[in-house]
Amino acid sequence: MAANKAAARPVIQTARSQAAASGAPAPSTVSELQALQAQREAIDADHIQQLQVAFGPARFGYLDIYVRATTTVQPMKLPPANAATTLRDGRPR
């Protein structure tokens, strides 16, 4: 996640500079930001899946309820638990 944030900082700055100069960031900069956002979402989803595996369905459910009740962060839409049988790195669920 830290690497993703570090990669996004200069792209965000470029987008801001382009928007200030011409009213909108260049399409290539927008595409790069979208790709970085997709990577971040994939990292988040993978980490959540790892927690689901580690805690099991019942305990993860309690964690999910707690997190949703105590934070203001918008929750991700997760794929169904049976959507895949392996994590992104190839480890079994």
N, C-alpha and C positions, 0 to 999 in steps of 0.2 A: 504494500500500500504506500509506503514511504517513497518508493521509486516512482510510482505513478504520480503522486503529488509533486515530486521534484520535476518530473517531466512536464507536468501541466503548467507549472509556474511561468516559464518563459513563453509558452504558447498563449496563455491567458494575457500576459503583458503585451505580446504582439497583437492579439485581437483587440485589446483596448486601444493601443496606438493606432491601429488601422481604422478603428471605428471613429476615433477622434479626428483623424486626418480626412477620411473620406465618407464618414457616415455609417460605414458597415465594415466588418472584417472581411478579408478576402475569402472566397469560397474554400481555398485550400486550408486556410487556418480553421475555418468552421469544421471542415472534414476531420482535421487533426484533433480538434477538441471533442468531436463526436466519437472518434476512435478511442481516445483516452477515457471518456466517460463509459464507453462499452467495456473497456478493460477493467475499470474500477468496479462496475456492476458485476462482472464475472468473478473478480476477486472476492467481493462481498458474498456473492452467492455460494462460492466454494467454501468460504469460511463458515457460513451458516450451515451448509451441508455437513461439514466436519463436526460442528457442534451437535447436529441432529444425530449423527452416528455415535458420537462419544456419549451423549446423555441418554439416548433412546427416546422413543416417541413421547412417553409420559413426562419424563423429567424435562425434555426440551419444551414441551407444551407449557410447563410452569415457567420456564425461563422466558419464553416468548410472551406470555401474559405479563410477566413482571416488566420486561423491557418496554412493551407497548404502553403499560400503565405509568411508567416513570420517566419517559423521554418524550421529546417533542419532534423527534426525527420521523420523517415519513417512512413507513415500513416498505420493504421490497415485496414484490409479488414473487413468491417462490413457486417453482414447479412442484407438481404433486410428488409425494415421497417415493412413489414407484416409477417416476419418469425416467430414471436411469439407474443402472445397477453399479456404476462406478463413479468415483469422483473425477475431477478434471485431470488429476495426475495419474490416473489409472488404478488407484487403490479401490478395493471393493468397499461398498457402503456398509 
